[in-house]
């Protein structure tokens, strides 16, 4: 019996058709589908019968594992406890996209390849399958990966339950595979992302400053530090707030004191602290002990990378509470100037760390 083929718009997928395909995967079926790189075969990774069938269809040896696709970056935490910032810098830059990362699963030395596809049909299929989707390329082992549905069906017609035809894929080259289980990131299969790009992203230091509203203290710290590092364009400096719910600008007084330092921060847009932002940062500097508690409550694994900015002050302190940098919001211009001087003093010592 020939495989049923459905045509789905690659730009604006017909939701009902994608949902039918996703339901078929969830029920143990095999579905050929498009990604931005090549066509793949979707199967329920947790279904032993489906995975045996997938391995038979692919003619893949038992010692070669299948990678999986997920719908959101944060879902990677369901598969690994690996917390190196290099991993999160890379997936934050290239997901969704042609990047597969191999990470330790924490179970007896196990590993797993994971990626998020950048194709509307694939994204909807993975999200609606409500299972972990194994997704190897839709070809027999050793054969070229297909870039059209027709190419996939040359060898697989009648062997899978459904094939989605969305035309030729955009990239036509398999995803780059980066292995994070060898101590340092290693490109084990070159693809759409070059090894040089992988190296540039993973080795670029990322510094984050955190306050409450990302409108005063962390903004001053971010822009002052960027000025100090004007000779270090290889370092990313950012700021965020634990209490940001809507985008906004920096406070007018913060902008004024920065302008007095020759710094233009009028384009600043506040952003919330997110798990991804914390995980990809090599150094996180918070303004108060309360901020530190909030950060560690969100992502306990970053504890060794989180510091009170006040710890780097040249002033003598007698109590831990003296390490907090008070919020100047709503206070006089002179209070902002003093806050900036305190932050500036701390940043002078931090400059030596990066």
C-alpha positions in Angstrom: 0.0 0.0 0.0 1.3 3.4 -0.9 1.9 6.1 1.7 -0.9 8.7 2.0 0.4 12.1 1.0 -1.1 15.4 2.2 -0.1 18.8 0.8 0.3 21.5 3.5 1.2 25.2 2.9 4.8 25.7 4.2 4.1 29.3 5.1 0.6 29.2 6.6 0.0 25.5 7.5 -3.6 24.2 7.5 -3.9 23.6 11.3 -6.4 20.7 10.9 -4.1 18.8 8.6 -1.1 19.3 10.9 -3.1 18.3 13.9 -4.1 15.0 12.2 -0.5 14.3 11.4 0.5 15.1 15.0 -2.2 12.8 16.4 -0.9 10.0 14.2 2.6 10.4 15.6 1.2 10.4 19.1 -0.7 7.1 18.4 2.5 5.4 17.3 2.6 6.1 13.6 5.5 7.3 11.3 5.1 10.6 9.4 7.4 12.2 6.8 7.5 15.9 7.4 9.5 19.0 6.2 12.0 21.0 8.2 14.1 24.0 7.1 17.1 21.6 6.5 15.8 18.3 5.1 12.7 16.1 5.3 12.5 13.9 8.4 10.5 11.1 9.8 8.6 11.8 13.0 7.9 9.1 15.6 7.1 8.9 19.3 10.5 8.6 21.0 8.9 7.0 24.1 7.0 4.3 22.2 9.1 1.2 21.9 7.1 -0.2 19.0 7.2 3.0 17.0 11.0 3.3 17.6 11.6 -0.4 16.5 9.6 0.3 13.4 11.5 3.6 12.7 14.8 1.8 13.1 13.7 -1.0 10.7 12.4 1.6 8.1 15.7 3.5 8.3 17.7 0.3 8.3 19.7 1.9 11.2 21.9 -0.2 13.4 20.9 -0.6 17.1 23.9 1.3 18.4 23.1 4.5 16.6 20.7 6.7 18.6 18.0 9.0 17.2 17.9 12.7 18.0 14.6 14.4 19.0 12.8 17.7 18.4 11.2 19.9 21.0 8.9 22.9 20.7 10.5 25.4 23.1 14.0 26.2 24.3 13.1 25.8 28.0 11.9 22.2 27.4 15.6 21.2 27.2 15.6 21.1 31.0 13.3 18.0 30.7 16.1 16.0 29.2 19.4 17.3 30.8 20.7 19.0 33.9 23.7 20.3 31.9 24.2 23.9 32.9 27.3 25.2 31.1 26.5 28.7 29.7 28.1 27.8 26.4 25.1 25.5 25.7 22.6 28.1 26.4 24.4 30.8 24.4 24.3 28.6 21.4 20.7 27.4 21.6 19.5 31.0 22.4 21.2 32.2 19.2 20.3 29.4 16.8 17.0 27.8 18.1 14.7 27.5 16.3 17.2 26.6 13.6 19.6 24.2 12.0 21.4 23.2 15.2 21.4 19.9 17.0 23.1 19.7 20.4 24.1 16.5 22.1 23.8 16.7 25.8 24.3 14.3 28.7 21.0 12.9 30.0 22.3 12.1 33.5 21.3 8.5 33.3 24.2 6.1 33.3 26.3 8.1 30.9 23.4 8.5 28.4 23.4 11.2 25.7 20.7 12.7 23.5 20.6 15.0 20.5 18.0 17.7 20.6 16.9 20.5 18.3 14.0 22.9 17.5 13.1 23.1 13.8 12.6 26.5 12.1 9.8 25.5 9.8 6.1 26.3 10.4 4.9 22.8 9.6 7.6 21.1 11.7 7.0 23.5 14.6 3.3 22.8 14.7 3.7 19.1 14.3 6.2 18.8 17.2 4.1 21.1 19.4 0.9 19.2 18.8 2.2 15.7 19.0 2.3 15.9 22.8 5.2 13.5 23.0 9.0 13.6 22.5 9.4 13.4 18.7 12.3 11.4 17.3 13.1 12.9 14.0 15.9 11.4 11.8 16.1 12.4 8.1 13.7 10.6 5.8 16.1 8.4 4.0 17.6 5.0 4.3 20.8 4.9 6.3 23.7 6.1 4.2 21.6 7.6 1.4 21.4 11.4 0.8 19.0 13.3 3.0 15.9 14.3 1.0 15.0 17.9 0.3 11.6 17.2 -1.2 8.8 14.9 -0.2 9.2 13.1 -3.6 12.8 12.3 -2.8 11.8 10.9 0.6 9.2 8.6 -0.8 11.5 7.1 -3.4 12.7 4.7 -0.7 10.1 5.0 2.0 6.8 4.9 0.1 4.6 2.3 1.8 6.9 2.1 4.8 5.4 5.1 6.7 1.9 6.0 7.5 1.7 9.6 6.2 3.9 12.0 4.2 3.5 15.8 4.4 4.4 17.6 1.1 5.3 21.2 1.7 7.6 21.6 -1.3 11.4 21.9 -1.4 13.1 22.8 1.9 14.8 26.1 2.4 18.3 25.1 3.4 18.9 21.6 2.0 21.8 20.8 4.3 21.5 18.8 7.5 21.7 20.6 10.8 25.1 21.2 12.5 25.6 18.8 15.4 27.5 20.1 18.4 28.5 17.6 21.1 28.5 19.0 24.7 29.5 15.8 26.4 33.2 16.0 25.7 34.2 18.8 28.0 34.2 21.5 25.4 31.7 22.0 22.5 32.7 19.9 19.5 31.2 20.1 16.1 30.7 16.4 15.2 28.8 17.1 12.0 29.3 20.3 10.0 26.1 21.7 8.5 24.3 25.0 8.0 26.2 26.6 11.0 29.9 26.7 10.6 32.4 25.6 13.3 33.7 29.1 13.4 30.3 30.5 14.2 29.9 27.9 17.0 33.2 28.8 18.5 32.5 32.6 18.3 29.1 32.2 20.1 30.1 29.8 22.8 33.4 31.5 23.7 31.9 35.0 23.8 31.7 36.1 27.5 28.2 37.3 28.7 27.8 39.6 31.7 24.4 40.4 33.2 23.3 43.0 35.7 20.1 42.6 37.6 17.9 45.0 39.6 14.1 45.2 40.0 12.7 47.3 37.2 15.7 47.4 34.8 15.2 51.2 34.7 17.9 52.6 37.1 20.6 50.6 38.8 21.1 47.8 36.3 20.9 50.2 33.4 23.6 52.4 34.9 25.7 49.3 35.5 25.2 48.0 31.9 26.1 51.2 30.1 28.9 52.2 32.4 30.5 48.8 31.9 30.0 48.9 28.2 31.9 52.2 28.2 34.7 50.6 30.3 34.9 47.7 27.8 34.9 49.8 24.6 38.1 48.1 23.7 36.5 44.6 24.3 33.8 44.2 21.6 34.0 40.4 22.2 32.1 40.7 25.5 28.3 40.9 25.6 26.9 43.1 28.4 23.2 43.2 29.3 20.8 44.1 32.1 17.4 42.9 33.2 14.9 43.2 36.1 13.2 40.8 38.4 10.0 42.9 38.4 9.7 43.8 34.7 6.3 42.9 33.2 6.0 45.4 30.4 8.7 47.0 28.3 9.7 50.5 29.3 12.6 52.9 29.1 15.2 53.9 31.7 14.2 56.4 34.3 14.8 60.1 33.3 17.2 60.6 36.2 19.2 57.5 35.3 19.5 58.8 31.7 20.6 62.2 33.1 23.4 60.8 35.2 24.6 58.6 32.4 24.6 61.6 30.0 26.8 63.4 32.5 29.3 60.6 32.0 29.0 61.0 28.2 26.8 58.0 27.8 23.6 57.9 25.7 21.2 55.3 27.0 18.0 56.7 25.5 17.4 53.6 23.4 17.3 51.3 26.4 14.3 49.0 26.7 13.7 47.1 29.9 13.6 43.3 29.8 12.6 40.7 32.4 15.0 38.3 33.9 14.4 34.9 32.2 15.8 31.5 32.8 17.5 31.5 29.5 19.1 34.9 30.1 20.5 33.6 33.5 21.7 30.3 32.1 23.6 31.8 29.2 25.4 34.4 31.4 28.9 33.7 32.6 28.7 36.3 35.4 25.5 37.7 37.0 25.7 40.8 39.2 22.7 41.6 41.4 22.0 44.8 43.3 20.7 43.3 46.5 20.4 40.1 48.5 16.7 40.0 47.6 17.6 40.0 43.9 20.1 37.2 44.5 17.4 35.1 46.3 15.0 35.8 43.4 17.5 34.7 40.8 18.5 31.5 42.6 14.8 30.6 43.2 14.4 30.7 39.4 17.6 28.9 38.4 19.5 27.4 41.4 22.2 26.0 39.0 23.6 29.5 38.5 24.6 30.0 42.1 28.3 29.9 41.5 28.0 32.7 38.8 25.8 35.1 40.8 27.4 37.9 42.8 26.3 41.0 44.8 27.7 43.9 42.9 28.5 45.5 46.2 30.9 42.7 47.0 33.4 44.5 44.6 33.2 47.9 46.3 36.4 49.5 47.6 34.5 50.7 50.7 34.7 48.9 54.0 31.5 47.2 55.0 30.5 45.9 58.5 27.4 44.0 57.7 26.2 42.0 54.7 23.2 44.4 54.3 25.7 47.1 53.5 26.5 45.2 50.3 23.1 46.1 48.9 23.0 49.0 46.5 19.8 51.0 47.4 17.2 51.8 44.7 17.3 55.6 43.9 14.0 55.5 42.1 11.9 58.6 43.0 14.7 60.3 44.9 16.7 63.4 44.2 19.2 63.8 41.4 22.0 63.7 43.9 20.9 60.2 45.0 21.2 59.0 41.5 24.7 60.5 41.2 25.7 58.7 44.4 24.3 55.4 43.2 26.2 55.8 39.9 29.5 56.5 41.8 29.0 53.4 44.0 28.3 51.3 40.9 31.2 52.8 39.0 33.5 51.9 41.9 32.4 48.3 41.9 32.7 48.0 38.1 36.3 49.1 38.2 37.2 45.8 40.1 34.9 43.7 37.9 36.7 44.9 34.8 39.6 42.7 35.9 37.5 39.6 35.9 36.5 39.6 32.2 
